[in-house]
């Protein structure tokens, strides 16, 4: 774990803030609490956290609206974000949250062990220095991992967070068949035991191919019954 990582914990229930806050503090994190989306947004812009852990359903603004506002703000656009919900916790709700840019979506009640594991896993994904300085290149495609930019034949291509992560994973594992379970766990943060619908991947691959163009997009090969392979 990076030393003294700062977590912004957002929940309108004082008991939840206390319980989850104590769990995170025991792991050595610096925890700032907010009781609502507006307060959380102001706190995040004033002092950018290393990760936001937010409830979905809150009076005065949902966790999804907070996620959207933070993604639109330049200072906080790359801050890792984990959603939690005791109400909206079906597979469809989780898929919506992840599709909107959340790094994970946890149904409440969340056990202390799972909170610790999920927060640590997301921070690891964002904190690997060898990956953050990386540039990936293939057939006119250039990905700057640190800047999270994609260039195709010298032109910038705008991708969503999940599309970017999916394309980066394909290039890092070029030539290898990546299973649906691997992609759902690596890119979306799903536990394959809880969610294994390959349709999520198929939709994103289709959009990704269109955005990066036929020359590169055609190199993302669907392997029936197995997954996908990037043909380098």
SELOLUM-74814 format. One record per residue (C-alpha): residue number from 1; z, y, x; residue in one letter. Coordinates in nm, 2 decimals. Example, Ala and Ser with C-alpha at 12.3 -4.5 7.8 and 13.67 -1.06 7.14 Angstrom:
residues 2
PT   nr       w       v       u  rest
PT    1    0.78   -0.45    1.23     a
PT    2    0.71   -0.11    1.37     s
END
This chain:
residues 232
PT   nr       w       v       u  rest
PT    1    0.00    0.00    0.00     x
PT    2   -0.08    0.35    0.13     x
PT    3    0.24    0.52    0.22     x
PT    4    0.40    0.73   -0.06     x
PT    5    0.11    0.72   -0.30     x
PT    6    0.15    0.96   -0.59     x
PT    7    0.12    0.81   -0.94     x
PT    8    0.09    1.03   -1.25     x
PT    9    0.25    0.83   -1.54     x
PT   10    0.14    0.95   -1.89     x
PT   11    0.32    0.83   -2.20     x
PT   12    0.46    1.00   -2.51     x
PT   13    0.74    0.74   -2.53     x
PT   14    1.04    0.83   -2.30     x
PT   15    1.15    0.47   -2.27     x
PT   16    0.80    0.37   -2.14     x
PT   17    0.81    0.65   -1.89     x
PT   18    1.15    0.54   -1.77     x
PT   19    1.07    0.17   -1.75     x
PT   20    0.73    0.19   -1.59     x
PT   21    0.85    0.48   -1.37     x
PT   22    1.14    0.28   -1.24     x
PT   23    0.91   -0.01   -1.16     x
PT   24    0.67    0.21   -0.96     x
PT   25    0.94    0.40   -0.78     x
PT   26    1.09    0.07   -0.67     x
PT   27    0.76    0.00   -0.50     x
PT   28    0.78    0.32   -0.30     x
PT   29    0.54    0.53   -0.51     x
PT   30    0.61    0.90   -0.59     x
PT   31    0.60    0.91   -0.97     x
PT   32    0.53    1.22   -1.18     x
PT   33    0.57    1.18   -1.55     x
PT   34    0.39    1.36   -1.84     x
PT   35    0.45    1.32   -2.21     x
PT   36    0.10    1.40   -2.32     x
PT   37   -0.27    1.45   -2.23     x
PT   38   -0.26    1.83   -2.20     x
PT   39    0.05    1.83   -1.98     x
PT   40   -0.10    1.55   -1.77     x
PT   41   -0.43    1.73   -1.71     x
PT   42   -0.25    2.04   -1.59     x
PT   43   -0.03    1.84   -1.36     x
PT   44   -0.33    1.65   -1.22     x
PT   45   -0.53    1.96   -1.15     x
PT   46   -0.23    2.13   -0.99     x
PT   47   -0.15    1.84   -0.76     x
PT   48   -0.42    1.57   -0.75     x
PT   49   -0.25    1.22   -0.78     x
PT   50   -0.37    0.91   -0.61     x
PT   51   -0.37    0.73   -0.94     x
PT   52   -0.32    0.80   -1.31     x
PT   53   -0.15    0.54   -1.54     x
PT   54   -0.18    0.65   -1.90     x
PT   55   -0.11    0.53   -2.25     x
PT   56   -0.41    0.55   -2.49     x
PT   57   -0.25    0.66   -2.81     x
PT   58   -0.06    0.99   -2.78     x
PT   59   -0.01    1.29   -3.01     x
PT   60   -0.22    1.59   -2.91     x
PT   61   -0.48    1.40   -2.71     x
PT   62   -0.56    1.04   -2.63     x
PT   63   -0.56    0.87   -2.29     x
PT   64   -0.94    0.84   -2.33     x
PT   65   -0.97    1.22   -2.38     x
PT   66   -0.76    1.27   -2.07     x
PT   67   -0.98    1.03   -1.87     x
PT   68   -1.29    1.22   -1.99     x
PT   69   -1.15    1.56   -1.89     x
PT   70   -1.03    1.44   -1.55     x
PT   71   -1.38    1.29   -1.48     x
PT   72   -1.54    1.62   -1.57     x
PT   73   -1.31    1.82   -1.34     x
PT   74   -1.44    1.83   -0.98     x
PT   75   -1.10    1.80   -0.82     x
PT   76   -1.00    1.49   -1.02     x
PT   77   -1.34    1.32   -1.08     x
PT   78   -1.27    1.03   -0.84     x
PT   79   -0.90    0.97   -0.92     x
PT   80   -0.84    0.61   -1.01     x
PT   81   -0.73    0.57   -1.38     x
PT   82   -0.56    0.28   -1.55     x
PT   83   -0.52    0.28   -1.93     x
PT   84   -0.25    0.10   -2.13     x
PT   85   -0.21    0.05   -2.50     x
PT   86    0.01   -0.13   -2.75     x
PT   87   -0.21   -0.05   -3.04     x
PT   88   -0.57   -0.05   -2.92     x
PT   89   -0.57   -0.36   -2.71     x
PT   90   -0.85   -0.58   -2.84     x
PT   91   -1.14   -0.68   -2.62     x
PT   92   -1.36   -0.41   -2.78     x
PT   93   -1.10   -0.14   -2.70     x
PT   94   -1.07   -0.26   -2.35     x
PT   95   -1.45   -0.26   -2.30     x
PT   96   -1.47    0.09   -2.44     x
PT   97   -1.21    0.22   -2.20     x
PT   98   -1.37    0.05   -1.90     x
PT   99   -1.71    0.17   -2.00     x
PT  100   -1.58    0.53   -2.01     x
PT  101   -1.47    0.51   -1.65     x
PT  102   -1.12    0.36   -1.65     x
PT  103   -1.05    0.12   -1.36     x
PT  104   -0.84   -0.11   -1.56     x
PT  105   -0.71   -0.15   -1.92     x
PT  106   -0.37   -0.32   -1.98     x
PT  107   -0.24   -0.43   -2.32     x
PT  108    0.12   -0.33   -2.38     x
PT  109    0.39   -0.45   -2.33     x
PT  110    0.30   -0.47   -1.96     x
PT  111    0.53   -0.68   -1.74     x
PT  112    0.67   -0.52   -1.42     x
PT  113    0.49   -0.78   -1.21     x
PT  114    0.15   -0.70   -1.37     x
PT  115    0.21   -0.32   -1.34     x
PT  116    0.28   -0.37   -0.97     x
PT  117   -0.02   -0.60   -0.91     x
PT  118   -0.27   -0.39   -1.10     x
PT  119   -0.17   -0.05   -0.95     x
PT  120   -0.18   -0.20   -0.60     x
PT  121   -0.52   -0.37   -0.66     x
PT  122   -0.68   -0.04   -0.78     x
PT  123   -0.54    0.15   -0.49     x
PT  124   -0.67   -0.11   -0.25     x
PT  125   -1.02   -0.07   -0.40     x
PT  126   -1.01    0.30   -0.33     x
PT  127   -0.83    0.30    0.00     x
PT  128   -1.03    0.08    0.23     x
PT  129   -1.14    0.31    0.51     x
PT  130   -1.42    0.10    0.63     x
PT  131   -1.58    0.11    0.29     x
PT  132   -1.52    0.48    0.23     x
PT  133   -1.72    0.58    0.54     x
PT  134   -2.00    0.33    0.46     x
PT  135   -2.37    0.40    0.40     x
PT  136   -2.57    0.13    0.23     x
PT  137   -2.95    0.13    0.27     x
PT  138   -3.23   -0.09    0.13     x
PT  139   -3.60   -0.02    0.06     x
PT  140   -3.57    0.36    0.02     x
PT  141   -3.23    0.33   -0.15     x
PT  142   -2.94    0.51    0.02     x
PT  143   -2.58    0.49   -0.11     x
PT  144   -2.31    0.71    0.04     x
PT  145   -1.99    0.54   -0.05     x
PT  146   -1.76    0.83    0.04     x
PT  147   -1.96    1.09   -0.15     x
PT  148   -2.04    0.84   -0.43     x
PT  149   -2.41    0.95   -0.42     x
PT  150   -2.72    0.75   -0.47     x
PT  151   -3.06    0.85   -0.33     x
PT  152   -3.39    0.68   -0.41     x
PT  153   -3.69    0.78   -0.21     x
PT  154   -3.51    1.11   -0.12     x
PT  155   -3.42    1.20   -0.48     x
PT  156   -3.06    1.20   -0.61     x
PT  157   -2.99    0.96   -0.90     x
PT  158   -2.70    1.02   -1.13     x
PT  159   -2.50    0.70   -1.21     x
PT  160   -2.19    0.63   -1.41     x
PT  161   -1.88    0.51   -1.22     x
PT  162   -1.94    0.15   -1.32     x
PT  163   -2.32    0.16   -1.25     x
PT  164   -2.24    0.30   -0.90     x
PT  165   -1.98    0.03   -0.84     x
PT  166   -2.21   -0.24   -0.96     x
PT  167   -2.50   -0.13   -0.74     x
PT  168   -2.27   -0.10   -0.44     x
PT  169   -2.14   -0.45   -0.50     x
PT  170   -2.50   -0.59   -0.52     x
PT  171   -2.59   -0.43   -0.19     x
PT  172   -2.28   -0.54   -0.01     x
PT  173   -2.34   -0.90   -0.12     x
PT  174   -2.72   -0.88   -0.09     x
PT  175   -2.89   -1.22   -0.10     x
PT  176   -2.59   -1.39   -0.27     x
PT  177   -2.57   -1.50   -0.63     x
PT  178   -2.28   -1.31   -0.79     x
PT  179   -2.13   -1.48   -1.09     x
PT  180   -2.05   -1.30   -1.41     x
PT  181   -1.68   -1.37   -1.36     x
PT  182   -1.69   -1.22   -1.01     x
PT  183   -1.87   -0.91   -1.13     x
PT  184   -1.64   -0.86   -1.43     x
PT  185   -1.33   -0.89   -1.20     x
PT  186   -1.46   -0.69   -0.91     x
PT  187   -1.64   -0.40   -1.09     x
PT  188   -1.46   -0.38   -1.42     x
PT  189   -1.12   -0.51   -1.33     x
PT  190   -1.12   -0.77   -1.60     x
PT  191   -0.91   -1.09   -1.57     x
PT  192   -1.18   -1.36   -1.62     x
PT  193   -0.93   -1.57   -1.81     x
PT  194   -0.91   -1.29   -2.07     x
PT  195   -1.26   -1.15   -2.08     x
PT  196   -1.58   -1.33   -1.97     x
PT  197   -1.86   -1.18   -2.18     x
PT  198   -2.17   -1.14   -1.95     x
PT  199   -2.33   -0.91   -2.21     x
PT  200   -2.13   -0.62   -2.05     x
PT  201   -2.30   -0.68   -1.72     x
PT  202   -2.64   -0.72   -1.87     x
PT  203   -2.62   -0.39   -2.05     x
PT  204   -2.52   -0.21   -1.73     x
PT  205   -2.79   -0.39   -1.52     x
PT  206   -3.06   -0.29   -1.77     x
PT  207   -2.96    0.08   -1.75     x
PT  208   -2.92    0.06   -1.37     x
PT  209   -3.27   -0.08   -1.33     x
PT  210   -3.41    0.20   -1.54     x
PT  211   -3.23    0.47   -1.35     x
PT  212   -3.31    0.35   -0.99     x
PT  213   -3.67    0.27   -1.08     x
PT  214   -3.88   -0.04   -1.08     x
PT  215   -3.92   -0.07   -0.70     x
PT  216   -3.55   -0.12   -0.65     x
PT  217   -3.45   -0.23   -0.99     x
PT  218   -3.68   -0.53   -0.98     x
PT  219   -3.47   -0.66   -0.68     x
PT  220   -3.17   -0.72   -0.91     x
PT  221   -3.26   -1.07   -1.01     x
PT  222   -3.09   -1.25   -1.30     x
PT  223   -3.02   -1.61   -1.21     x
PT  224   -3.00   -1.80   -1.55     x
PT  225   -2.66   -1.97   -1.60     x
PT  226   -2.52   -1.83   -1.27     x
PT  227   -2.53   -1.45   -1.25     x
PT  228   -2.72   -1.19   -1.05     x
PT  229   -2.86   -1.16   -0.70     x
PT  230   -2.98   -0.85   -0.51     x
PT  231   -3.30   -0.95   -0.33     x
PT  232   -3.30   -0.75    0.00     x
END
